[in-house]
Amino acid sequence: MTESGGAGSHFTTGVITSLTNERIKRVRRLGMKKHRKAKGQVLVEGVRTLSSALAAELEFDTLFCSQEFMQDPAHKGLLIRAGRLGAKIFSVSDPVMDRIANVASSQGVVGVVNMPVWTADEVIAGAERAVHEGRRALLVWCDSLSDPGNLGTIIRTTHGLGAAGYFTSPNTVEVFNPASVRAAAGSSFFLPGAEDVCPDSVFGCARSHGYQVVATAARDGMPLQDLDPAVRTLVLVGEEAAGLSADTAARADVTVTIPTAANVESLNVAAATAIILHHLSPLRS
């Protein structure tokens, strides 16, 4: 397979048809967490999510396209922008695309993108910039979440409601799990978030900056509507079945509960987080 010249220098000629092609084997290995972490790369599927990665100007490694996708003039702009961000662009046969895609709705395009990385200090610093610009700072701590769809939805909601960022505990599912990436719908490329963070460092930093720390519980907390938004708030959310760990819950200044019907056990954690963040959203200032 050879490189073409000129403006299309990132494009290759020929079609990858072998399932044992070394590039295809490397892409498939990114389906496993240990390989994503080792390479610092994530698979991105579909036009919408890839467009978000392009808008975030992430560094692209490769882009694999079906022949139909490659030949569609509507996708020319996406291909050119991906090339400018470093992608080597390959056309692949349909069986190869089926092998590397995680979902049927990949739309004939799969990218390998370098993960954005933020530290906890960078997340806090971003929140402080919001305060200095006259906005409330809202952050979210995700404690022991196991469902990647829930985590991705929380990241999307956190981003959409104007929060400054998020943290995940060491035993929370990976932010760049393919299912989390799909559920986040591009927000994980933009919203600063620190993974696998030591709780002592986050809560200590939050205390030193004067954050109101708000725990969430299915029962027996302060009704959410009685909680007044503070200049700085850190919201703690946990797995819906078990809730927050006892250690995490004990770090809060206040525990809030969303009033629900008596015969409802609890809300889905992503839905509950959306309700709480809407109440506290800086966009409502």
C-alpha positions in Angstrom: 0.0 0.0 0.0 1.4 3.4 -1.0 0.9 7.0 -0.1 -0.6 9.4 -2.6 0.9 12.8 -3.2 -0.2 16.4 -3.1 -3.1 17.7 -1.0 -4.1 14.1 -0.3 -0.7 13.0 1.1 -2.3 11.5 4.1 -4.4 9.1 2.0 -3.3 5.7 0.9 -3.9 3.8 -2.3 -5.3 0.3 -2.3 -7.7 -1.3 0.2 -6.9 -3.3 3.3 -8.7 -6.6 3.0 -6.7 -8.9 5.3 -8.0 -9.4 8.9 -4.4 -10.3 9.9 -3.0 -7.0 8.6 -0.7 -5.6 11.4 -2.5 -2.3 11.5 -5.9 -4.0 11.9 -4.5 -6.2 14.7 -3.3 -3.1 16.5 -6.7 -1.5 16.2 -8.4 -4.5 17.5 -6.1 -4.6 20.6 -7.4 -1.1 21.5 -10.6 -2.9 22.4 -8.8 -3.9 25.6 -8.2 -1.4 28.4 -4.6 -2.4 29.0 -3.7 -1.6 25.4 -5.7 1.7 25.4 -3.8 2.8 28.5 -0.4 1.6 27.2 -0.8 3.4 23.9 -2.8 6.4 25.2 -5.2 5.9 22.3 -8.9 5.4 21.9 -11.2 4.2 19.1 -13.7 6.8 17.9 -16.6 5.6 15.7 -19.2 7.4 13.6 -19.3 10.8 11.9 -20.7 12.7 14.9 -18.2 11.5 17.4 -15.3 11.9 15.0 -16.5 15.4 14.2 -16.3 16.2 17.9 -12.7 14.8 18.1 -11.8 17.0 15.1 -13.4 20.1 16.7 -11.4 19.4 19.9 -8.3 19.3 17.6 -7.2 16.0 19.1 -4.2 14.3 17.5 -5.2 11.6 15.1 -3.2 8.5 14.5 -5.2 6.7 11.8 -8.6 6.7 10.1 -10.1 3.6 8.6 -12.9 4.1 6.1 -15.1 1.7 4.1 -14.8 2.2 0.4 -18.4 3.6 0.3 -17.5 6.2 3.0 -14.2 7.2 1.2 -16.0 7.8 -2.1 -18.9 9.9 -0.7 -18.2 13.6 -1.5 -20.1 14.5 1.7 -17.2 13.2 3.8 -14.4 14.9 2.0 -14.1 17.7 4.5 -13.9 15.2 7.5 -11.1 13.3 5.7 -9.1 16.4 5.0 -9.4 17.7 8.5 -8.4 14.4 10.0 -5.3 14.3 7.7 -4.4 17.8 8.9 -4.5 16.5 12.5 -2.1 13.7 11.6 -4.3 10.8 10.5 -3.0 8.3 8.0 -6.2 7.4 6.1 -6.9 3.8 5.0 -9.7 2.3 2.9 -10.7 -1.1 4.2 -13.0 -3.8 3.0 -16.4 -4.3 4.6 -15.4 -7.5 6.5 -12.4 -5.6 7.9 -14.6 -2.7 8.9 -17.0 -5.1 10.6 -14.1 -6.6 12.5 -12.7 -3.3 13.9 -16.0 -1.5 14.6 -17.6 -2.0 18.0 -21.1 -1.1 16.9 -23.2 -1.6 13.7 -23.7 2.1 13.5 -20.0 3.0 13.0 -21.2 4.4 9.6 -18.2 3.0 7.9 -15.5 5.0 9.7 -13.3 4.3 12.7 -10.6 6.6 14.0 -7.6 6.0 16.3 -7.2 9.2 18.4 -4.8 10.1 21.1 -6.6 10.5 24.4 -6.8 14.0 26.0 -5.3 13.9 29.5 -5.9 16.3 32.4 -4.6 16.2 35.9 -6.7 16.9 39.0 -4.8 20.2 39.4 -5.7 21.2 35.9 -9.4 20.4 36.5 -9.4 22.5 39.7 -7.6 25.3 37.9 -10.2 25.4 35.2 -12.9 25.7 37.8 -11.1 28.6 39.5 -10.9 30.4 36.2 -14.7 30.2 36.0 -15.0 31.8 39.4 -12.6 34.6 38.5 -14.7 35.2 35.4 -17.8 35.6 37.6 -19.4 32.2 37.2 -20.1 29.5 39.7 -17.6 26.5 39.7 -19.3 23.1 39.6 -17.4 19.9 39.7 -18.4 16.2 39.9 -16.8 13.2 41.7 -17.8 9.8 40.2 -17.4 7.2 42.9 -17.2 3.5 41.9 -19.4 3.7 38.8 -19.3 0.4 36.9 -21.5 1.1 33.9 -19.7 2.9 31.0 -22.9 4.1 29.5 -23.8 5.8 32.8 -20.4 7.4 33.1 -20.5 8.7 29.5 -23.9 10.1 30.0 -22.8 11.9 33.2 -19.8 13.4 31.4 -22.2 14.6 28.6 -24.6 16.1 31.1 -21.8 17.7 33.2 -20.5 19.3 30.0 -23.9 20.4 28.8 -24.9 22.0 32.1 -21.9 24.2 32.3 -19.8 22.4 35.0 -16.1 22.9 34.9 -15.0 19.3 35.0 -15.1 15.9 36.8 -13.0 13.3 38.6 -13.3 9.5 38.7 -12.3 7.3 41.6 -9.7 4.6 41.1 -12.4 1.9 40.9 -14.7 3.7 38.4 -15.0 2.4 34.8 -12.6 3.9 32.3 -13.6 7.2 30.7 -12.4 6.1 27.3 -14.1 2.7 27.3 -15.7 2.7 23.8 -19.2 2.6 25.4 -18.4 5.6 27.6 -17.1 7.5 24.6 -20.3 6.8 22.6 -22.5 7.8 25.6 -20.5 11.0 26.1 -21.2 12.0 22.5 -17.9 14.0 22.2 -18.0 15.7 25.6 -15.1 13.6 26.9 -12.9 15.3 24.3 -13.7 18.8 25.6 -14.6 18.6 29.3 -11.6 18.4 31.6 -11.7 15.3 33.7 -9.1 13.4 35.8 -9.3 9.6 36.0 -8.2 7.3 38.8 -7.7 10.2 41.2 -6.8 9.8 44.9 -9.8 11.0 46.9 -7.6 12.6 49.6 -6.0 14.9 47.0 -9.2 16.0 45.5 -11.1 16.6 48.7 -8.2 18.3 50.3 -7.9 20.7 47.4 -11.6 21.3 47.3 -11.6 22.1 51.0 -8.7 24.5 50.6 -10.6 26.4 47.9 -13.8 26.6 49.9 -16.0 24.1 48.0 -19.3 23.1 49.3 -19.2 19.3 49.1 -22.6 17.7 48.3 -23.2 14.0 48.7 -26.2 12.3 47.0 -28.4 9.6 48.5 -31.6 7.9 47.5 -33.2 8.5 50.9 -33.1 10.7 54.0 -31.1 13.6 52.7 -32.0 17.3 52.4 -34.6 17.7 49.7 -32.7 18.9 46.6 -34.9 22.0 46.2 -33.7 23.3 49.6 -30.0 23.3 48.6 -28.8 26.8 47.7 -26.1 26.8 44.9 -22.7 28.0 46.2 -19.9 29.8 44.4 -18.0 26.5 44.4 -19.7 23.1 44.6 -18.3 19.5 44.3 -21.1 17.0 43.8 -20.4 13.3 44.8 -22.3 10.6 42.9 -22.1 6.9 43.3 -23.2 3.6 41.9 -27.0 3.5 42.0 -27.2 0.1 43.7 -24.7 0.7 46.5 -24.6 4.5 46.6 -21.5 6.4 47.7 -18.9 4.5 49.8 -19.1 5.3 53.5 -15.7 7.1 53.4 -16.7 9.3 50.5 -20.1 10.2 51.9 -18.5 11.1 55.2 -16.5 13.9 53.5 -19.6 15.8 52.5 -20.9 19.0 54.0 -24.5 18.1 53.2 -26.4 15.1 51.7 -29.2 15.7 49.3 -32.0 13.5 48.1 -34.2 14.0 45.0 -37.9 13.6 46.2 -39.5 10.6 44.4 -42.6 8.5 44.6 -42.7 6.2 47.6 -42.7 3.0 45.5 -39.6 4.0 43.5 -36.4 2.4 44.8 -34.0 4.9 43.3 -33.3 6.8 40.1 -30.7 5.8 37.6 -27.4 7.5 38.6 -27.1 9.3 35.3 -30.7 10.6 35.5 -30.2 11.7 39.2 -27.0 13.4 38.4 -28.7 15.4 35.6 -31.4 16.6 37.9 -28.9 17.7 40.6 -26.6 19.4 38.1 -29.5 21.2 36.6 -30.4 22.6 40.0 -26.8 23.8 40.5 -26.0 24.7 37.0 -23.9 27.8 36.5 -26.0 28.4 33.3 -28.9 29.3 35.6 -27.0 32.1 37.3 
